[in-house]
Amino acid sequence: MERMIIAGVDRSARSRAAADWAAREALLRGLPLRVVHVSPSRGPDPAEQWPYRPETVADRVVAELTERHQVLSAQGVTRGGAPVPCLRAQAGHAELLVIGLRGEGGHAGVAVGSTASALASEYARPVVLVPGTSAGRWRPSRADGVILGIDARDPADGPVGFAFETARLRGARLHAVHCWTLPTRAARSPFPVLEEDRAAWEDDEVQALSDALRPWRGKYPDVDVLEDVRLLPPAEALAHTSGNAELVVTGRGATALELLRHSQCPVAVVPA
Protein backbone atom coordinates (compact mmCIF):
# COMPACT_ATOMS: atom_id res chain seq x y z
CA MET A 1 0.00 0.00 0.00
CA GLU A 2 1.26 3.47 -0.93
CA ARG A 3 2.72 5.47 1.93
CA MET A 4 1.03 8.84 2.35
CA ILE A 5 -0.29 11.41 4.77
CA ILE A 6 -4.04 11.95 5.15
CA ALA A 7 -5.58 15.29 6.11
CA GLY A 8 -9.24 15.36 7.13
CA VAL A 9 -10.90 18.69 6.28
CA ASP A 10 -14.21 20.50 6.41
CA ARG A 11 -15.10 24.09 5.51
CA SER A 12 -13.56 25.69 8.60
CA ALA A 13 -10.39 27.75 8.79
CA ARG A 14 -9.27 25.44 11.60
CA SER A 15 -9.25 22.42 9.31
CA ARG A 16 -7.38 24.34 6.62
CA ALA A 17 -4.69 25.14 9.21
CA ALA A 18 -4.44 21.42 9.94
CA ALA A 19 -4.23 20.64 6.22
CA ASP A 20 -1.39 23.13 5.82
CA TRP A 21 0.48 21.42 8.69
CA ALA A 22 -0.10 18.08 6.94
CA ALA A 23 1.23 19.51 3.66
CA ARG A 24 4.44 20.70 5.29
CA GLU A 25 4.83 17.33 7.00
CA ALA A 26 4.29 15.52 3.69
CA LEU A 27 7.03 17.61 2.09
CA LEU A 28 9.36 16.93 5.01
CA ARG A 29 8.78 13.17 4.77
CA GLY A 30 8.78 13.07 0.95
CA LEU A 31 5.23 11.64 0.84
CA PRO A 32 2.07 12.48 -1.12
CA LEU A 33 -0.87 14.09 0.66
CA ARG A 34 -4.50 12.98 0.39
CA VAL A 35 -7.04 15.57 1.50
CA VAL A 36 -10.31 13.92 2.58
CA HIS A 37 -13.64 15.65 3.14
CA VAL A 38 -16.48 13.64 4.68
CA SER A 39 -19.95 15.01 4.02
CA PRO A 40 -23.14 13.69 5.67
CA SER A 41 -24.81 11.21 3.34
CA ARG A 42 -28.05 13.20 3.26
CA GLY A 43 -26.14 16.35 2.36
CA PRO A 44 -26.61 19.82 3.88
CA ASP A 45 -29.48 22.15 3.09
CA PRO A 46 -28.72 24.55 0.20
CA ALA A 47 -28.48 27.45 2.65
CA GLU A 48 -25.74 25.58 4.54
CA GLN A 49 -23.58 25.03 1.45
CA TRP A 50 -22.03 28.51 1.51
CA PRO A 51 -19.26 29.37 0.71
CA TYR A 52 -18.91 26.26 -1.51
CA ARG A 53 -20.62 22.93 -2.05
CA PRO A 54 -19.46 19.91 -0.01
CA GLU A 55 -18.20 18.06 -3.07
CA THR A 56 -15.73 20.86 -3.82
CA VAL A 57 -14.23 21.22 -0.32
CA ALA A 58 -11.32 18.79 -0.72
CA ASP A 59 -10.40 20.04 -4.19
CA ARG A 60 -10.44 23.66 -3.04
CA VAL A 61 -8.15 22.86 -0.11
CA VAL A 62 -5.80 20.98 -2.46
CA ALA A 63 -5.72 23.99 -4.79
CA GLU A 64 -4.84 26.30 -1.91
CA LEU A 65 -2.10 23.98 -0.67
CA THR A 66 -0.47 23.36 -4.05
CA GLU A 67 -0.45 27.08 -4.74
CA ARG A 68 1.34 27.62 -1.42
CA HIS A 69 3.60 24.54 -1.67
CA GLN A 70 4.25 24.16 -5.38
CA VAL A 71 6.18 20.88 -5.22
CA LEU A 72 3.51 19.18 -3.10
CA SER A 73 1.87 16.06 -4.54
CA ALA A 74 -1.75 16.12 -3.36
CA GLN A 75 -5.19 14.83 -4.29
CA GLY A 76 -8.67 15.53 -2.95
CA VAL A 77 -11.19 12.86 -2.00
CA THR A 78 -14.84 13.31 -0.99
CA ARG A 79 -16.83 10.67 0.87
CA GLY A 80 -20.30 10.54 2.36
CA GLY A 81 -21.05 9.19 5.81
CA ALA A 82 -19.94 9.60 9.41
CA PRO A 83 -16.52 11.30 9.78
CA VAL A 84 -14.79 8.88 12.17
CA PRO A 85 -15.35 5.58 10.30
CA CYS A 86 -14.82 7.25 6.92
CA LEU A 87 -11.51 8.80 7.97
CA ARG A 88 -10.38 5.53 9.53
CA ALA A 89 -11.18 3.69 6.30
CA GLN A 90 -9.44 6.28 4.13
CA ALA A 91 -6.37 6.45 6.34
CA GLY A 92 -5.87 2.68 6.43
CA HIS A 93 -2.13 2.22 6.79
CA ALA A 94 -1.25 5.87 6.17
CA GLU A 95 1.89 7.24 7.74
CA LEU A 96 -0.14 9.92 9.53
CA LEU A 97 -3.70 11.11 9.85
CA VAL A 98 -3.92 14.87 10.48
CA ILE A 99 -7.04 16.76 11.57
CA GLY A 100 -7.95 19.92 13.43
CA LEU A 101 -8.91 19.87 17.09
CA ARG A 102 -12.37 21.18 16.18
CA GLY A 103 -14.42 21.15 13.02
CA GLU A 104 -16.95 23.55 11.56
CA GLY A 105 -19.68 22.19 13.81
CA GLY A 106 -17.77 22.75 17.04
CA HIS A 107 -19.01 25.07 19.77
CA ALA A 108 -16.90 27.99 20.98
CA GLY A 109 -16.63 26.55 24.50
CA VAL A 110 -15.48 23.10 23.33
CA ALA A 111 -11.71 22.77 22.96
CA VAL A 112 -11.70 19.32 21.34
CA GLY A 113 -14.34 18.18 18.88
CA SER A 114 -15.99 14.77 18.93
CA THR A 115 -14.19 13.56 15.79
CA ALA A 116 -10.77 14.55 17.13
CA SER A 117 -11.50 12.99 20.51
CA ALA A 118 -12.71 9.71 18.97
CA LEU A 119 -9.75 9.36 16.63
CA ALA A 120 -7.27 10.21 19.38
CA SER A 121 -8.84 7.45 21.48
CA GLU A 122 -9.44 4.74 18.87
CA TYR A 123 -7.37 5.17 15.72
CA ALA A 124 -4.81 2.38 15.28
CA ARG A 125 -2.17 4.60 13.63
CA PRO A 126 -0.51 7.90 14.60
CA VAL A 127 -2.90 10.85 14.47
CA VAL A 128 -1.83 14.50 14.72
CA LEU A 129 -4.32 16.97 16.19
CA VAL A 130 -3.60 20.56 15.15
CA PRO A 131 -4.85 23.65 17.01
CA GLY A 132 -6.66 26.00 14.67
CA THR A 133 -6.35 29.70 14.05
CA SER A 134 -6.66 30.32 17.79
CA ALA A 135 -3.19 28.76 18.15
CA GLY A 136 -1.47 31.47 16.16
CA ARG A 137 1.35 31.59 18.71
CA TRP A 138 2.77 28.39 17.26
CA ARG A 139 5.84 28.94 15.10
CA PRO A 140 8.27 26.51 13.50
CA SER A 141 11.85 26.14 14.71
CA ARG A 142 11.19 26.56 18.41
CA ALA A 143 13.87 25.48 20.87
CA ASP A 144 12.23 22.08 21.40
CA GLY A 145 11.45 20.68 17.99
CA VAL A 146 9.75 17.61 19.45
CA ILE A 147 8.54 16.87 22.98
CA LEU A 148 8.05 13.26 24.03
CA GLY A 149 5.85 12.34 26.95
CA ILE A 150 7.32 9.09 28.27
CA ASP A 151 6.69 6.81 31.23
CA ALA A 152 10.25 5.74 32.00
CA ARG A 153 8.98 2.84 34.10
CA ASP A 154 6.95 1.45 31.21
CA PRO A 155 8.09 3.09 27.94
CA ALA A 156 5.95 2.40 24.87
CA ASP A 157 7.93 1.77 21.69
CA GLY A 158 5.34 3.38 19.40
CA PRO A 159 5.44 6.94 20.75
CA VAL A 160 9.17 6.82 21.54
CA GLY A 161 10.14 5.59 18.07
CA PHE A 162 7.84 8.10 16.39
CA ALA A 163 9.31 10.96 18.42
CA PHE A 164 12.91 10.04 17.68
CA GLU A 165 12.24 9.61 13.95
CA THR A 166 10.34 12.90 13.79
CA ALA A 167 13.17 14.73 15.58
CA ARG A 168 15.68 13.17 13.18
CA LEU A 169 13.70 14.32 10.13
CA ARG A 170 13.53 17.86 11.50
CA GLY A 171 17.12 17.99 12.69
CA ALA A 172 15.58 19.15 15.97
CA ARG A 173 16.13 18.55 19.66
CA LEU A 174 14.02 15.90 21.36
CA HIS A 175 12.82 16.94 24.80
CA ALA A 176 11.86 13.77 26.70
CA VAL A 177 9.60 14.47 29.68
CA HIS A 178 9.04 11.84 32.39
CA CYS A 179 6.69 12.67 35.25
CA TRP A 180 6.65 11.01 38.65
CA THR A 181 4.80 11.16 41.94
CA LEU A 182 5.88 10.87 45.54
CA PRO A 183 5.66 7.38 47.10
CA THR A 184 2.23 6.76 48.59
CA ARG A 185 3.53 6.79 52.15
CA ALA A 186 5.13 10.20 51.62
CA ALA A 187 2.15 11.67 49.82
CA ARG A 188 -0.17 10.64 52.67
CA SER A 189 2.14 11.66 55.46
CA PRO A 190 1.11 14.76 57.46
CA PHE A 191 4.77 15.74 57.72
CA PRO A 192 6.83 17.53 55.04
CA VAL A 193 9.01 15.34 52.84
CA LEU A 194 12.66 15.48 53.78
CA GLU A 195 14.76 17.08 51.07
CA GLU A 196 17.27 14.23 51.05
CA ASP A 197 14.46 11.69 50.54
CA ARG A 198 12.97 13.69 47.69
CA ALA A 199 16.38 14.04 46.06
CA ALA A 200 17.00 10.28 46.31
CA TRP A 201 13.62 9.46 44.77
CA GLU A 202 14.20 11.95 41.97
CA ASP A 203 17.65 10.45 41.29
CA ASP A 204 15.94 7.09 40.82
CA GLU A 205 13.56 8.61 38.27
CA VAL A 206 16.41 10.32 36.42
CA GLN A 207 18.20 6.97 36.17
CA ALA A 208 15.02 5.24 34.98
CA LEU A 209 14.59 7.80 32.19
CA SER A 210 18.23 7.47 31.16
CA ASP A 211 17.88 3.69 31.04
CA ALA A 212 14.67 3.88 28.98
CA LEU A 213 16.21 6.20 26.40
CA ARG A 214 19.62 4.54 26.11
CA PRO A 215 18.73 2.07 23.32
CA TRP A 216 17.00 4.81 21.34
CA ARG A 217 19.99 7.13 21.70
CA GLY A 218 22.07 4.32 20.22
CA LYS A 219 19.67 3.92 17.31
CA TYR A 220 19.49 7.68 16.68
CA PRO A 221 22.97 8.99 17.56
CA ASP A 222 22.43 12.25 15.67
CA VAL A 223 19.36 13.28 17.68
CA ASP A 224 20.09 15.73 20.49
CA VAL A 225 18.08 14.63 23.54
CA LEU A 226 17.16 16.67 26.60
CA GLU A 227 16.13 14.41 29.49
CA ASP A 228 13.64 16.06 31.85
CA VAL A 229 12.13 14.59 35.05
CA ARG A 230 9.25 16.47 36.65
CA LEU A 231 7.19 16.07 39.79
CA LEU A 232 3.95 17.05 38.05
CA PRO A 233 0.91 15.41 36.44
CA PRO A 234 1.93 14.42 32.87
CA ALA A 235 -0.68 16.49 31.00
CA GLU A 236 0.24 19.61 33.00
CA ALA A 237 3.96 19.18 32.36
CA LEU A 238 3.51 18.54 28.63
CA ALA A 239 1.09 21.45 28.20
CA HIS A 240 3.59 23.77 29.88
CA THR A 241 6.50 22.67 27.68
CA SER A 242 4.38 22.77 24.50
CA GLY A 243 4.71 26.54 24.40
CA ASN A 244 8.29 26.09 23.23
CA ALA A 245 7.80 23.21 20.78
CA GLU A 246 6.74 22.30 17.25
CA LEU A 247 5.11 19.00 18.19
CA VAL A 248 4.25 16.99 21.32
CA VAL A 249 4.22 13.18 21.04
CA THR A 250 2.31 11.06 23.53
CA GLY A 251 0.60 7.71 23.77
CA ARG A 252 -3.13 7.14 23.81
CA GLY A 253 -5.10 7.53 27.03
CA ALA A 254 -6.34 10.04 29.58
CA THR A 255 -3.13 12.10 29.47
CA ALA A 256 -3.46 12.63 25.72
CA LEU A 257 -7.10 13.71 25.96
CA GLU A 258 -6.32 16.16 28.78
CA LEU A 259 -3.29 17.51 26.92
CA LEU A 260 -5.34 18.23 23.79
CA ARG A 261 -7.38 20.77 25.74
CA HIS A 262 -4.32 22.78 26.75
CA SER A 263 -1.49 22.20 24.27
CA GLN A 264 -0.05 25.24 22.51
CA CYS A 265 1.22 23.22 19.53
CA PRO A 266 0.13 20.17 17.49
CA VAL A 267 -0.10 16.87 19.36
CA ALA A 268 0.73 13.46 17.87
CA VAL A 269 -1.14 10.64 19.60
CA VAL A 270 0.66 7.38 18.84
CA PRO A 271 -0.59 3.90 19.84
CA ALA A 272 1.84 1.75 21.82
Order of alpha helices (4+ residues) and beta strands (2+ residues): beta-alpha-beta-alpha-beta-alpha-beta-alpha-beta-beta-alpha-beta-alpha-alpha-beta-alpha-beta-alpha-beta
